[in-house]
Amino acid sequence: MRHQKNRHKLSRDSAHRKALLRNLCKEVIEHERIKTTEAKAKALKPEIEQLITLSKGGDLHARRQVLQKLGQDKFSAYKLIEDIAPRYAERPGGYTRILKLGPRKSDATEMVLIELV
């Protein structure tokens, strides 16, 4: 059954959405905190949580899966596996937090900070 299989579409086609989420994941891994819109942050949260959980394994297969999801970006994959994942070894989930910042001045879109806990 397809219960609750809908993802956030973000008004983009699938390739554009996939590229957007990949780039946002790379930015969160690199900076550990980014400012973005609430809709993008809510779409990004499951993606980055899944990447961190996957990288906690640390074996070769997990490394290759992380590299594939990050678009062969070796810097981000290395930082995720070697620096970020060991921090959450004892934590079963909930690696990110979304903090609301208020509306953007130009178009009143709700802005948030998404950061690693």
N, C-alpha and C positions, 0 to 999 in steps of 0.2 A: 504494500500500500504506500501511497505517496504522502502520507500525513506530514505536514510541516516541512516540506522540501523546498519551499519558495525561498529564494535569496533576495537580497536587496538589489534592485536593478539599476538604481542611480541614474536613470534616464540616458543610458548608454547601451550600445550593442555589446555582445559578449566579449569580443576581442578588446574593445576599449576598456570595459569594466575589469577584465583580467589584468590588463597592463596597469591600470590605475591602482588596483589593490596590491599588485606586485611592487610598484614603486613606493606606495605608502608603507608596506611592510619593510622595505629596505631602509626607508627614512626612520622608522621607529627603531629598528635594530641599530642603525648608525648613531642616532641622536638620543635615543631612549625616551624622548618626549617630543611630540609634534602638535602643532595647532592646526585644526582642520574643522570642517563642518560636522555637525552632529550626525547627519545621515552617513557620511563617509566613515566616521569613527565607529558607528554601530555596525557597519558592514565589515570594517577592518578587524574588529575585536576577535571574532571567531577565527579569522585567518591567522593572525599573529599568535593566538593561543595554541592553535593546532601546530604551528611551526615550532613553538617552544617545546611542546609536549613531544613532538617527533624528535627534536634535537637532543632531548634528555637521554635518549637511548645511546647515542654516540657511536654506534657501530657503523660500518661502511655503508650498509643499505640506507640507514637513516641519513647519513651525510649526503648520499646521492639524491635522495628524495628531497632534502632541503635545498640542495643546489638546483634541482629541477624546478621547484616552486619559486625560487628566487631568480630564475632566469640566468643561471650560470654565473652569478655574482659571487666570486670566491671570497672577497673581503667580508661581505655581510654573512655568508655562511660560516666562515671561520669565527667571526666575532660571536655569532649566535651560539655555536657549538662549544667554543672554548671559554667564552667569558660569561655569557648570559645564562645558558642552560644550567651550569653548576650552581648558580645562585638559587635556583628553584628545585633542587634535587629532592628536598623534603616536602615541597608544596604540591598538593594534588591538582591544582588548577587555580584559575583566577590570577593570572600573571599581569593583567593590565587594569588600569583604572581610567575612567572618563570623568573629567572635571569640567563643569559648565562655566563658560566665561561671559555669556550674555550675547546679545545680538550684534552682528556686524553692522557697521554704520551705513555702508552703501546700500545694502539690500535687506537688512534685518534678518539675515540667516543666522540661526543659532550656532555660535562658535564654541568649540570645546578643546581641551587639552587631552590627548590620549597618551598615557605614560606607562612605563613598566613599573610595577610595584616594588 
